[in-house]
Amino acid sequence: ATMREERIKKTKTVCTYCGVGCSYDVWTKDRKILKIEPLHGDANAISTCVKGKFGWDYVNHKDRLRKPLIREGSGFREAEWEEALTLVARRLGEIKKESGPDSIGVVVSSKTTNEDGYLMQKLARAVIGTNNVDNCSRYCQSPATAGLFRTVGYGGDSGSIEDIAQSKLVLIVGSNTAESHPVLATRVKRAHKLFGQRLIVADPREHEMATRADIHFRPKPGSDLVWLCAFSRYMFDHGYAKTDFIAQHVNYVEEYRKSLEPFTMEFAAKQCNVPIETLTAVAEEIAHAETMCVLWAMGITQHVMGSDSSTAISNLLLTTGNYMRPGCGAYPLRGHNNVQGASDMGAMPNNFPGYQPVTNDEVRSKFEKTWSVTLPAKVGLDNHQMVDGVYDGTLRAMYLAGEDMISADSNANHVAGAFEKLDFFVVQDIFFTETCRYADVVLPGAPALEKDGTFTSTERRIQRLYQALPELGDARADWKITQDIANRMGGNWNYTHPSEIMAEMASLTPLYAGASFERLENYNTLQWPVHPDGTDEPILYVNGFNFADKKARFFPLQFREPSDEPSVEFDLFLNNGRQLEHFHEGNMTHRVAGIHEETPERYVEVSEELAQERQIESGQWVRLTSRYGSLRIKVLVTARVVGKQVYLPLASEEGPVNVLTGSHTDSATDTPAYKETVVKMQVLPER
Ligand code: SF4
């Protein structure tokens, strides 16, 4: 809407900083962002956090990519779109011809829109002819999704943020919710303070929610599966398991009960290094809570047992009957704004949009008919396998959009080595990221404020964002770039607006069947599955679980030791995570002056015990070295961490934390075990 003073515009948008999905009006004058005004977002009502409120100036930063860049010698030169796109299409076409479509990999951003993501996977499958397509949920929440697919059938939060607020007991496991999902955390803080909600936090680090919790316990990193399974056994042993619910709604009960045999409370106490009294007190709270929501994030998923621990959470919710009702359920908290959407859109190597398997002939022929092509039936490479594929010579080219893989993926040196080997590498982003250094062509994409489209938030909520600003310089909305590449490679695409992309996607995807831009006008939202008549499901599984017989499935589990344990040489356990003010590696937030000044430096949190042992204070420079890399950093002595656990925030200016993390992954999903890294610390002479 144009206001009285002509150049002032008010546009509805959705925050791009986390999966909570806050929406608000952004007031702009020309390119200047005047203010953010939260009005009546379904996720946030009138709230935002510091990133959502102040984190927007990066869109006008001098570092924004304004023109395509083409590698020349050891540097880059600016180019016109025509030249850049022609080069991309020609090289991808040549490599496809020489080495086959599976020699090319595509990685989609979880920050771009659903429509951008849908077209990227369509480019991979229908134009290039490969299922080598993935998105960054591989780095975060794929294990959570896997755990939910195994047990309840949908890969999404089982209820809404409102259910979390209403719940009698909130259990937060491996999530620094106050800093990573601030507005959602506020709902919990309020319910806890004012309405008697019980709050239990399991985390090795004492973050803000832990300080507020009724009980905070610190399981040894990588041991969560043990106490979760022990709690399930405890429920059965003490007559707390909801046997009526289980008999009616859950399969594989006997197999599951048998699998729980090793998981006594004594075993859990020993393995997790938590007093048995504490574990018993928590189990008793869970047993007696009328409703429970479990919130979890990277502290659970980024382990070699990430999928299994996520499965253990869902098993425990089934054991205690905490599905199918308001105020209950499983809440893996999505990191990026569109982690949920990128996977929903089929930016994954095994699924078309809506988790329809590429290996299913019926599904494939549906897509073949609509897209008028023959599609590959073989499951493609995930982004971790793509890196390995470069090393073994099977993958020759990659096209990355909005993904700074060197900073985001584990073992940064290994990833950089792969990018050096690529025959052709296209990176599309809004800034010249670390990853861009390795590109042959860099394409300037557009941030959310410069495009129309939809995002799907952590509570499966599909929301529209509208274009508030024109594309900067020669930058273009990502879907336009993908369409231009497709058409130069023989596709015949004619989308004129993202609404047409959504219409096509919805027609092929039962999960989004009734979704349309019309139904999502302004502040209207829908939570998938969206049925053809436009009705949606704020709470999943009310009428049964998403399996043919409508029954959930207990999934038996075994415990395995973490991949990287402290040794004599590497004696410290390294943990890592977000800061409130920054977004991930800080590409965007470090370019917002006000935020940058607040927290400009990188530091490693060191416990008081360790500081005393090494005779160091805050401000001391140290060198951290893992089996994979090394970095120099300042110390911050704090009671937030204990013993030999040290903690690094993700955001940095000097290089990614991931030079330290290794290549071991969750066995079911290939998600890197970022949280299983051991390091040694050398105190440096300078201060
Ligand atoms: Fe944005 Fe998340 Fe903050 Fe909401 S809570 S304003 S979505 S960063």
Boltz pocket constraint, residues with backbone or C-beta under 6 A from the ligand:
constraints:
  - pocket:
      binder: B
      contacts: [[A, 15], [A, 16], [A, 17], [A, 18], [A, 19], [A, 20], [A, 21], [A, 22], [A, 44], [A, 47], [A, 48], [A, 49], [A, 50], [A, 51], [A, 52], [A, 53], [A, 180], [A, 181], [A, 182], [A, 183], [A, 184]]
      max_distance: 6.0
